[in-house]
Amino acid sequence: MRKILFLPLLALSLALSACGEKKPDAPNSVKPVAALSEVAPVTSAPSNLSGKELHDANCISCHDSSKYTRADHKMQDFAMLSAQVKRCDANLGAKLFDEDIDKIINYMNDTYYKFPK
């Protein structure tokens, strides 16, 4: 019975949650929330996936990489990027391990922002 109640609540929370402030960059730039079958499974150990793979499995359900490359992006330093990725993890309820969050942060920084650490 608990499983039956949990899945609709999880789906609702995914649909209602957001990774910070959402403003579309251009028409049709906001991506739909991933189906439950597309969300990375909860495991008992950090993933062996790369930062890019973890990012693609968890982050692009809310937005694509154009959010990181736009001229008016909100990230100003590595600490701010780290805090935002952790907020997104909490808002999505992904419950990623700290090691996986660090992989995502480092991937995003190395690929897009290039902030000193």
C-alpha positions in Angstrom: 0.0 0.0 0.0 2.8 2.4 0.8 4.4 1.8 -2.6 1.1 2.7 -4.3 0.9 6.0 -2.4 4.6 6.8 -2.7 4.7 6.8 -6.6 2.0 9.4 -7.1 3.5 11.6 -4.4 7.0 11.3 -6.0 5.6 12.1 -9.4 3.8 15.1 -8.0 6.9 16.4 -6.2 9.0 16.0 -9.4 6.4 17.9 -11.4 6.2 20.7 -8.8 9.8 21.0 -7.9 12.2 23.3 -9.6 16.0 24.0 -9.6 15.9 27.6 -8.5 14.4 30.4 -10.5 12.9 29.3 -13.8 12.7 31.8 -16.6 12.8 30.4 -20.2 15.7 31.7 -22.2 13.7 31.4 -25.4 10.4 29.9 -26.5 10.3 26.1 -26.1 13.5 26.1 -24.1 12.1 24.6 -21.0 12.2 20.8 -21.0 9.4 18.6 -19.5 10.1 16.8 -16.2 11.4 13.3 -16.9 9.1 10.3 -16.5 9.7 8.2 -13.4 11.3 5.5 -15.5 14.0 8.0 -16.7 15.0 9.2 -13.2 18.3 7.7 -11.9 17.6 4.9 -9.4 18.4 5.3 -5.8 21.4 3.2 -4.8 23.3 2.4 -1.6 26.7 3.6 -3.0 28.0 6.5 -5.1 27.6 6.0 -8.8 30.4 4.9 -11.1 29.0 7.3 -13.8 30.9 10.3 -15.0 29.9 13.9 -14.1 28.4 14.3 -17.6 26.4 11.1 -17.3 25.1 12.1 -13.9 24.3 15.6 -15.1 22.4 14.3 -18.2 20.5 11.8 -16.0 19.5 14.4 -13.4 19.8 18.0 -14.5 18.4 18.2 -18.0 15.0 17.1 -16.8 14.6 20.8 -15.8 16.8 22.7 -18.3 19.4 22.2 -21.0 23.0 23.5 -21.1 21.9 26.9 -22.7 21.1 27.9 -19.1 24.9 27.7 -18.3 26.1 29.5 -21.4 23.8 32.5 -21.6 25.4 35.8 -21.0 23.4 36.7 -17.9 23.9 33.4 -16.0 23.6 33.8 -12.2 26.7 31.8 -11.2 29.5 34.1 -10.1 32.0 31.6 -8.5 32.6 28.0 -7.6 30.9 28.2 -4.2 27.7 29.6 -5.8 27.7 26.8 -8.4 28.2 24.2 -5.7 25.4 25.5 -3.7 23.0 25.7 -6.7 23.7 22.1 -7.7 23.0 21.0 -4.1 19.8 23.0 -4.1 18.7 21.3 -7.3 19.5 17.9 -5.8 17.3 18.7 -2.8 14.5 20.2 -4.9 14.3 17.2 -7.2 14.6 14.8 -4.3 17.3 12.9 -6.2 19.3 12.2 -3.0 22.6 11.9 -4.8 25.6 11.0 -2.9 28.1 13.8 -2.1 30.6 12.2 -4.4 28.1 12.2 -7.3 27.2 15.8 -6.6 30.9 16.7 -6.7 31.2 15.0 -10.0 28.3 17.1 -11.4 29.8 20.3 -10.0 33.2 19.6 -11.4 31.8 18.6 -14.8 29.8 21.8 -15.0 32.7 23.9 -13.9 35.2 22.3 -16.2 32.8 22.4 -19.2 31.0 25.7 -18.8 32.1 28.0 -16.0 35.8 27.5 -15.4 35.8 29.1 -11.9 38.9 28.8 -9.8 38.3 26.2 -7.0 
